[in-house]
Amino acid sequence: MTRRRQLALVILALGIFLAITGVTVFVLLRSPESVRLTVRSDTRLVPLSLPGTAEGQCADGVCRSTYTVEKGQRTRSVSVVPREALPAGVRLAYWGCLEGPGAATCTVQSDRHGSVCVTTTGPADVARRPCGIVPSPAPTVDQAGTLLVVLNTKWRVTLSGNFTEPCSNGGVAGRRCEIAVAPGKIYHLRAQFERAADPYPKAARTWDFHVATYEGCDSGAGHADAITCIVYGGAGAKTVCLSTLDPMEQKLSRECAEKGQAQ
């Protein structure tokens, strides 16, 4: 092999080595594009486990964490887990997600930095305006709305809360109450039953039906007596339908809620 050919092979081998080394170094040193997601919990009801790395200590029910994900166009699920069981009828509520404000689940687009806040629909949390929820400005007279409560039960029930209008059914199913509501105000509704003979004597019940369930509350559905139905005041009309655990009454409430949503 001539000296010139040997030199050419050495140069070729050196070039291949440098090329491979350069690619390797580039791959090792190049950081993939990523986005940072900040997650904040704001609840005094139950402790929550946040995804990612915790930021400092929790203070007054507020905890924070951050985690980094590879940048892309696909959506990612954000999951916060209660460390204790939530009360009946109460769920988590997310803000800053693709599902919209107050959603029960959360997905985000991993194409930019973002933040998510999570609270619960429990009355104590909602009343605190967590996650930066700010009521609308003080309403004028023509902004007042109406909350229609339909009592789909023959059990004698009275509805109480932070409103002045009387609301009871006198044992007549289908009685309605109209409550004036103002935008930006949060209303608390609680059902109180009068202990009386079963209005459905042929039902032959084996358990107590003095439990209220709601359709149309902003705090979710399926509340028990001890859980308050939360309604956000608005300028329009809103319908809440109440019944007991009686299957027939619940069917009437579902139909009532569907009709209210359609209107």
N, C-alpha and C positions, 0 to 999 in steps of 0.2 A: 504494500500500500504506500503510495507516494506521500510525501510530507504535506503537499497541498491538500490531498484528499483527507488526511488525518485532521488537518486544521479545520477543514470544512465541517467534518463530523463533530468536532469539539464545539464549534460555534453553534451548530444546529442543536446539539444536546443542551448547551447552556441556554439557548433561546427557549427551548421547551421547558426547562426547569424554571426559568424566570417567569414564563407565562403561567405555569401551574401554580407557582408560589404566589404570584400576584393575585390570581383569582382566589386562592385560599385566604390570603390576608384580607382581601376585599370582603369576602363572605363573612369572615370572623369579626372584622371590625365594623362592618355595616350594621347599624341597628334598624330593625324593621320599624316602619311607621306605626305608631300606636296612639291611642286616645285614652284620656283619663276620665273615669266616671266617679263622681262624688255621690255618696249615698248618706242621707241624713234621716234619722228617725226622731219623731217628735210626739211622744206619747207617755202618759203617766199611768196607763192602764196595766200593761204587762211589759217586761223586758223583751227586746227583740234582738235577734242575731243578724248582723249585717254582713253582706259579702265583702270581701276585700280585707284591707289592713286597717285596723282601728286607728283613729286619730285622737290621741289624748284620752282623757277620762270623760265619761258621760256626766252631764250637768243638768239638773232639773228636768230629767226625762228626755234630754236631747243628746243623741250620740251621732258620731260621724265616722265614716270610713271611706277609703278610696281604693280603687283597683284599676289596673291598666289592662286594656285589651287591644289586640291587633286591629289596626284601622281597616275598615272595609265597608261595603254597602249593605251587608246583611244585618238583620235584626238580632238582638240578643235579649234573652230573658233576664230580668233582675228579680231575684227571689229573696225576700226577707222572711225569717221564720220566727214566730213567737216562741219564747222559751217556756211559757206557761199557756194553758188553754184559755182561749178567749171566751168571754161570757156568751151565752146563747144569744144569737141574733146580731152579734158584733163581728165585723170583719176588718181586715186591713184595707186601707185606702191609700193609693199612690198618686203623687203629683209629679209632673215632668215626664210622663211616659207617652208613647204613641197612642195608647187607649183613651187618653183624655184625662181631665182632672177628676180626682176621686175614684179612679178605677180600681177594681178588685185585683187586677193583675197588671204586670208592667213589662213592656218590651221597649228597647231603645235602639236607635240606629247608630251603629258603631262607626260613623263617618266624621265625628267631631267630639270635642270635649263636652261633657254634659253633667247634669246633676239631677238627682231624684230625691224626693222627700216622701216618707211614709208615716202614716198615723193610723188611728183606728176610727171606726164609726161610733164608738162609745160616746154617750152623752157628755162625759167629763172632758174628753178630748175635743169634741166638736165645739163645745162652748168656749174653749180656750183659743179658738181660731189657729190651730196648729198649721205647720207647713206654710206659713205666710198667707193663709186665707184671710182676706180683708173684706168685711162687709161693704156693700155699695154705699154711696153717700146717702145722707138722710133723705127719705122719700118725700115728695110733695103729695098733696091730696090726690091728684089724679094718677099717682103711681101705685096706689094701694092695690093689692091683689086679694084673691079669695082662695081659702082652703076649704074644700068641700069634704066633710067626713061622713061616710056612709056606714051605718052600724048594721051590718048584716048578721044579726043574731037576735034570738028571742029571749035570751038571758037578759035580765035587767042590768044595764051597764051605764056608767057615767064616765065621761072623758074629762080629765083635768089637765092643767098645764099653765103656761104663762100667756094665757089669753082670757078675756073677760066674758065672752059669749057662753051661755049655758049649753051643754051638750050631753044629752041622755036620750035613751030610746023608750023608756017606760015599758020595756018588755015587748016592743013591736019591732019586728025585723024590717030593715029597709029605711028606718028613720034617718034623716039627714041633718047635719049641722053645718052652718056656714060661718067660717071664722075669718075675720079680716086680717090680712098679713101684710107686712111691709117689706120691701126689698132690703136685703142685708141683715134682717133679723132672723135669729134661729129660734124655732118654736119646739117646745117639748110637749109631747102628748103621752098621757098615761091612763090606762083603762082601770076602772075600779068596779068590781062586780058586787051586786047585792045577792047575798046568800038566799036562795029561794028554791021552791020546788022545781024539778026539771020541767022545762016547757015542752019537752018532747017525751011524754010519758010512755010512748010505745018503743022508745029507743032501747030500753032495758040496759042502761049503761053499767059498766063495771068499774069506771074510773071517773074522776072529777073533770069537768070540762070548763071550769072557771079559769081559763087561760086565754089571753088575747093574742091573736096573730094579726099582722098588718100587711097590706099590699100598698105600695106607693110611697113608702117612707124614703127619705134620702139616706137613712142609716141602714138600709137593707130591709129584708123581710123576715118573717118568722119569729118576731119577738115574743118573749114570755111576759108575764105581769111585771116582773121585777126590772125589765128593760124598757126604757123609754123610746118611743118613736120620735125621730128627729126630722123636722121639715125645715128647709131653707125658704124663707119668705121670698116672694117674687112678685112682679107687677101683674102677672097673668093669673090664670086659674089653675089649681092643682087639686087632685083627688086622692084621698087616702081611704082605703076600704078596710074595715075591721070585722073580724069574726072570731069564733072560738075554734077549738080543735075539731069540732064536729065536721066530718067530711062534706056534708051538704052545704054547710055555711061557708066552708073554705072554697067550695066550687063557686058559690055566689060572689065571694070576694074577688076571686080571680077574674070572673066575668066583669065585675064592677071595675076592676083596675084596667082591664083591656079596653073597656068602653071609655074610661077616663083618659087613657093615653091617646085613643083615637080622636077624642075631642080636642 
